[in-house]
Amino acid sequence: MTTLEVDLAGIKLRNPTILASGVMGETGESLLKVAEAGAGGLVTKSIGLEPRKGYPNPTLVELPDGYINAMGLPGPGIEAFAEEMEVALRSRVPIIGSLFAAIPEDFTTLAGKMEDYGAAAVELNLSCPHAKGYGMEVGIDPDAVRSIVSSVKGAVGIPVMAKLTPNTHRLVEVARAVEAAGGDAIVAVNTVKAMAISVEARRPILYNRTGGLSGPAIKGVGLRCVYELHEAVALPIVGVGGIERSGDVLEYMMAGASAVQVGSAVGRKGLAVFREITDGLMSYMGAHDLGDLREIVGVAHAH
Ligand SMILES: Cc1cc2nc3c(=O)[nH]c(=O)nc-3n(C[C@H](O)[C@H](O)[C@H](O)COP(=O)(O)O)c2cc1C
């Protein structure tokens, strides 16, 4: 029997496509819509301890092959997110709570709340490229990553995933720190630091000047990171970056991903992208006599 089901660090997903953080993950209702559209898992928008406004506009630049965003991690804070989680849980699709903080203690508090709210796992955002003091600023330091992951692991019973940035030459060292600290999975990658300039206004377009590039423009970067990580750590890897069709998912899985996340494609192609991808995966499996997607994870390393 052909199955799209995958097991990710003990979480059962009906298919390997997960909604990436920051795209339609702000409210319980929007998460429900993505579940109805066929996603196998849902990651919330990254949530912090306190409400945050984020940056003033413009926060998003649309390019032919992706976006550059610098939202500044806007959100209602963890207390108010309880209600959204209550709604999202009605989907029966595993919800992964994405968290941002600067220090281990705050990550631990947030993770404990997410576990109480019913999250199937937490995803630590160690990789946002444009929020001062958060994300990438902690996620490129293996020692900081080790203490954050081990502190969260000591406090919750649900799987702990670490979302890494491609904006470092220490990617593999950081991943090894996640593994050494007992992390359950690695998510790779967050956006690539980038910018765009208005030639009319003669100034950077984004309020924050720089932001994170996503979409097909970064697929090659994401794939390379997943491939390198598969050689370096034994943890399951979730591939993210520029995934829009089933062929992209197959490439990521062959590079070593056990599951994938889809972000910008939801904006570029609409929610139908999830069914389009899973239908495509089923056709590929049928054509290649493949019963289980596990058979292709990492196969590109044999060459
Ligand atoms: C508008 C926007 C907001 C995002 N917000 C977050 C966020 O809050 N937390 C996070 O970990 N990643 C965030 N991301 C990054 C995505 O989750 C993903 O890692 C990245 O966009 C690459 O995947 P994609 O090419 O499929 O979009 C955001 C991306 C976009 C486009």
PDBQT file of the ligand as one rigid body, heavy atoms in Angstrom, charges set to zero:
ROOT
HETATM    1  C1  LIG A 401       6.066  36.755   5.613  1.00  0.00    +0.000 C 
HETATM    2  C2  LIG A 401       6.937  35.738   6.280  1.00  0.00    +0.000 A 
HETATM    3  C3  LIG A 401       6.954  35.654   7.679  1.00  0.00    +0.000 A 
HETATM    4  C4  LIG A 401       7.765  34.719   8.314  1.00  0.00    +0.000 A 
HETATM    5  N1  LIG A 401       7.736  34.637   9.680  1.00  0.00    +0.000 NA
HETATM    6  C5  LIG A 401       8.469  33.663  10.309  1.00  0.00    +0.000 A 
HETATM    7  C6  LIG A 401       8.385  33.487  11.724  1.00  0.00    +0.000 A 
HETATM    8  O1  LIG A 401       7.636  34.169  12.438  1.00  0.00    +0.000 OA
HETATM    9  N2  LIG A 401       9.165  32.518  12.294  1.00  0.00    +0.000 N 
HETATM   10  C7  LIG A 401      10.000  31.708  11.560  1.00  0.00    +0.000 A 
HETATM   11  O2  LIG A 401      10.660  30.827  12.134  1.00  0.00    +0.000 OA
HETATM   12  N3  LIG A 401      10.059  31.834  10.206  1.00  0.00    +0.000 NA
HETATM   13  C8  LIG A 401       9.328  32.782   9.578  1.00  0.00    +0.000 A 
HETATM   14  N4  LIG A 401       9.384  32.889   8.210  1.00  0.00    +0.000 N 
HETATM   15  C9  LIG A 401      10.286  31.994   7.442  1.00  0.00    +0.000 C 
HETATM   16  C10 LIG A 401       9.544  30.781   6.889  1.00  0.00    +0.000 C 
HETATM   17  O3  LIG A 401       8.981  29.996   7.912  1.00  0.00    +0.000 OA
HETATM   18  C11 LIG A 401      10.492  29.905   6.034  1.00  0.00    +0.000 C 
HETATM   19  O4  LIG A 401      11.546  29.416   6.844  1.00  0.00    +0.000 OA
HETATM   20  C12 LIG A 401      11.102  30.672   4.879  1.00  0.00    +0.000 C 
HETATM   21  O5  LIG A 401      10.177  31.590   4.331  1.00  0.00    +0.000 OA
HETATM   22  C13 LIG A 401      11.586  29.733   3.765  1.00  0.00    +0.000 C 
HETATM   23  O6  LIG A 401      10.541  28.930   3.264  1.00  0.00    +0.000 OA
HETATM   24  P1  LIG A 401       9.677  29.321   1.953  1.00  0.00    +0.000 P 
HETATM   25  O7  LIG A 401      10.658  29.578   0.845  1.00  0.00    +0.000 OA
HETATM   26  O8  LIG A 401       8.799  28.123   1.730  1.00  0.00    +0.000 OA
HETATM   27  O9  LIG A 401       8.904  30.546   2.300  1.00  0.00    +0.000 OA
HETATM   28  C14 LIG A 401       8.591  33.839   7.547  1.00  0.00    +0.000 A 
HETATM   29  C15 LIG A 401       8.560  33.921   6.142  1.00  0.00    +0.000 A 
HETATM   30  C16 LIG A 401       7.745  34.835   5.498  1.00  0.00    +0.000 A 
HETATM   31  C17 LIG A 401       7.741  34.885   3.994  1.00  0.00    +0.000 C 
ENDROOT
TORSDOF 0
